[in-house]
Amino acid sequence: MFVDHVKIYVKGGDGGDGMVAFRREKYVPNGGPAGGDGGHGGNVVFEVEEGLRTLMDFRYKRHFKADRGEHGMSKGMHGKRADDLIVKVPPGTVVMNEETGAVIADLVEHGQQAIIAKAGRGGRGNSRFATPANPAPELSEKGEPGQELNVILELKVLADVGLVGFPSVGKSTLLSVVSAAKPKIGAYHFTTIVPNLGMIETDDHRSFAMADLPGLIEGAHQGVGLGHQFLRHIERTRVIVHVIDMSGMEGRDPYEDYLTINEELKQYNLRLTERPQIIVANKMDMPDAEENLEEFRKKVGEDVQIFPISAVSRQGLKELLFAIADLLEVTPEFPLYDDLEEQSDATVMYKHEAKGEDFEITRDDDGTFIISGYAIERLFKMTDFSREDGIRRFARQLRAMGVDEALRERGAQDGDTVRLQEFEFEFID
């Protein structure tokens, strides 16, 4: 079974908690602070493994959570940082944020890595909060939660050349006779339901990868038939080889097939029309093929180069492969995504979105003021509410962020209830 689209959950490791600890000091009644910081959690990192060909493993394991960092210790000892969780993916894997649809990474080269879920940093121990006014604070931070999100993995075949055309036009047969690939071949529609990849070498020792992609039908760009399952695989190809059954044995008109396939490519993604296309007239060993080809040439025009072949008898294959190799030499790559952050060493590539506003205030049906937002929820999760110093510090942080003033502007008065996640408190003006 070929798996090329799957949803999984990833979570970066939480940071370790900072520690409250003291050492004895002659001139400090409670002793000096000696609590160490917590260690950072581990990132969830995807890495390309060239030996993988499908996303099948993700059907059975869909949750990936990195380890948290060690907690801080006494005597100022910091917790150990957690190791990153390395997840192997096949070349051609695109990682997208399920919620926003944004592309996080496009992984194509062996060993290439991308941080998919960032780790949380370790919380600070009480030795980091000592001041002349408070030389022995009973205050520390909890570790920052690691980033968590659902991501969509899509596998898009890595091939220089993509064979397109209606089902049963002979794409699988063509690939089987010009490469070592052994696709299943049969005289019925949709024989190929997964991409087959073969390496081609011409007589002058030029080589390229060719993919026999599942057959298109009208409406494929809308998901009809194999739909997007096919079309996503052609996005990486540099040259499109359009195979047409010139025998007309299927009862279809070759020119109408030609127009239909090109319209599907255009409707799916306009950028596919940027790729050069080679027209292959297959099954020329069959009756009526020469007559159909002559009619086809009249309709497409003399400027369009057509390569008559018979994949079964191997007629015209040498000239076709030379033409494909020549075209590849002058055709650049077409990047799928222009807005990914590129790293100079090309080993790490990832993009994370802005976190949005620090906080927002809404009101529940019972009149309670609800505070939410990435920054303020992060502070909440890192606060140790079991210690009075931690509660006071949290209140100061809210005030510094402008939460008090924002609540007043929303009409909050003395005694009103304010909720931040599971924490409720009274507003005091």
C-alpha positions, -999 to 999 in steps of 0.1 A, spaced: 0 0 0 13 34 -10 6 61 16 12 97 5 -11 118 29 -14 115 66 -21 136 97 0 133 129 4 151 162 38 165 173 49 181 205 82 196 215 95 186 250 86 208 279 114 226 297 124 213 331 113 233 362 136 256 380 143 248 416 139 267 449 169 258 471 191 276 496 226 274 510 236 286 544 251 321 545 262 338 577 247 371 569 215 360 551 189 346 575 174 322 551 206 314 533 216 323 498 196 311 468 210 279 452 183 266 429 194 257 394 176 263 361 157 235 344 171 220 311 155 228 278 132 202 263 139 183 230 128 195 196 108 173 173 130 172 142 121 155 108 150 141 89 151 128 54 160 91 50 166 82 14 158 45 20 121 53 28 96 54 0 62 59 17 46 74 48 33 40 58 49 40 92 29 71 102 -3 51 98 6 31 129 23 58 150 7 92 148 19 109 181 54 121 185 64 138 217 100 148 226 113 144 262 112 172 287 143 187 302 156 177 336 145 199 366 170 222 382 188 210 413 203 223 444 237 238 447 230 259 415 231 228 393 212 231 360 191 203 347 202 184 316 188 194 282 167 167 266 178 151 233 159 160 201 134 135 188 145 126 153 117 114 130 127 98 97 107 108 66 111 99 29 125 124 4 97 145 -11 78 150 22 60 183 26 50 192 62 20 216 67 3 231 97 -32 215 97 -48 245 114 -34 272 91 -24 253 60 10 269 61 40 249 48 65 243 76 91 224 56 97 208 22 122 180 27 139 166 -4 176 158 2 190 129 23 200 141 57 180 174 54 164 183 87 136 206 99 124 215 134 87 208 133 78 214 170 101 236 191 111 226 226 102 247 257 131 264 275 139 254 311 125 274 339 148 296 360 157 286 395 156 310 425 193 319 422 183 339 391 158 361 410 180 373 439 181 411 444 196 433 471 160 439 483 152 402 483 185 382 486 167 348 493 136 347 470 113 317 472 106 320 435 113 299 405 97 292 371 82 261 357 95 249 324 81 264 293 57 240 275 69 227 242 51 237 210 24 212 200 4 210 167 -12 187 143 6 185 109 -3 171 76 24 151 58 22 149 20 46 128 -1 54 143 -36 74 120 -58 109 132 -66 113 128 -104 128 149 -132 102 137 -157 66 129 -151 45 108 -175 9 121 -178 -20 109 -198 -53 91 -196 -54 56 -181 -42 28 -204 -23 50 -228 9 30 -222 28 50 -195 36 19 -174 47 0 -205 69 29 -216 86 31 -182 91 -7 -180 110 -8 -213 133 22 -208 142 15 -172 146 -12 -146 112 -3 -130 87 -31 -130 52 -15 -127 22 -38 -129 7 -36 -164 -27 -47 -175 -53 -39 -202 -77 -21 -180 -82 14 -165 -64 25 -134 -38 -2 -135 -14 22 -119 -28 35 -86 6 46 -71 35 64 -87 63 42 -101 98 56 -103 125 44 -127 161 56 -135 167 62 -172 202 62 -189 205 73 -225 230 58 -249 253 88 -244 253 81 -206 230 109 -194 206 98 -167 174 111 -151 145 99 -130 111 93 -146 78 87 -128 49 68 -142 21 87 -124 -16 75 -120 -38 82 -149 -58 114 -151 -94 118 -159 -116 148 -165 -124 165 -132 -92 153 -115 -83 188 -102 -115 187 -82 -106 153 -67 -125 131 -92 -109 97 -97 -74 97 -82 -76 135 -83 -51 153 -61 -35 120 -51 -21 120 -87 -16 157 -92 4 164 -61 31 141 -75 37 160 -107 45 193 -89 82 185 -85 88 174 -121 108 196 -145 96 181 -177 62 167 -185 59 138 -210 24 137 -223 16 102 -235 -14 99 -259 -29 67 -273 -29 75 -310 -46 42 -319 -80 54 -306 -88 19 -295 -103 31 -263 -129 50 -283 -116 84 -274 -103 111 -296 -65 117 -292 -69 155 -296 -97 157 -270 -76 137 -246 -47 161 -252 -69 191 -244 -85 175 -214 -52 165 -197 -37 200 -202 -68 216 -188 -66 194 -157 -30 204 -151 -39 241 -156 -69 240 -132 -49 222 -105 -20 246 -104 -12 272 -130 25 268 -123 23 234 -139 19 251 -173 54 266 -168 70 232 -173 80 222 -208 60 194 -223 69 167 -247 41 151 -267 44 113 -272 21 95 -297 21 60 -284 8 27 -299 19 36 -334 21 -1 -343 -17 -3 -341 -41 1 -370 -54 36 -377 -26 51 -356 -9 68 -386 -42 83 -398 -50 96 -363 -16 111 -360 -19 130 -392 -53 144 -380 -38 152 -346 -9 172 -362 -34 193 -381 -52 203 -349 -22 210 -327 -2 228 -354 31 221 -370 50 240 -343 43 213 -317 70 186 -318 55 151 -316 74 118 -310 57 88 -325 66 56 -306 55 22 -298 64 12 -263 57 -24 -270 79 -27 -301 104 -1 -288 100 20 -319 112 56 -316 124 53 -279 160 63 -285 150 96 -301 125 103 -274 150 97 -245 176 120 -262 150 147 -265 140 144 -229 177 145 -217 183 176 -240 153 194 -225 163 186 -189 197 202 -195 182 236 -202 152 234 -178 156 249 -143 141 234 -112 107 248 -101 106 254 -63 73 244 -48 73 270 -21 90 304 -24 84 316 11 103 290 31 133 302 51 165 290 34 195 282 55 230 287 41 241 251 48 208 236 34 206 212 63 179 228 83 148 245 68 118 254 88 92 282 91 71 290 122 44 315 122 40 345 144 23 338 177 -2 366 175 -12 391 202 1 389 237 -35 386 250 -71 393 243 -101 397 265 -136 383 259 -166 380 282 -185 348 290 -223 345 293 -221 346 331 -202 379 330 -168 365 337 -139 382 318 -118 356 299 -81 363 292 -64 343 265 -34 346 242 -1 329 235 22 351 256 -1 353 287 -9 316 287 28 309 284 35 330 315 6 312 333 20 278 326 55 288 338 43 303 371 45 283 403 12 292 421 21 272 451 45 299 463 34 334 473 64 350 455 53 333 423 17 347 426 30 382 432 54 381 403 26 369 380 4 398 391 32 422 383 37 407 349 0 410 341 1 447 351 32 453 330 15 437 299 -14 461 303 -39 435 313 -53 456 343 -58 486 321 -74 466 293 -99 451 318 -109 485 330 -115 496 294 -138 465 290 -158 477 320 -143 454 348 -151 466 383 -140 456 418 -151 421 426 -156 409 390 -143 375 382 -114 371 357 -105 337 343 -72 326 327 -74 290 317 -83 272 350 -72 301 372 -99 325 385 -93 357 405 -112 388 415 -104 421 398 -93 447 422 -93 483 409 
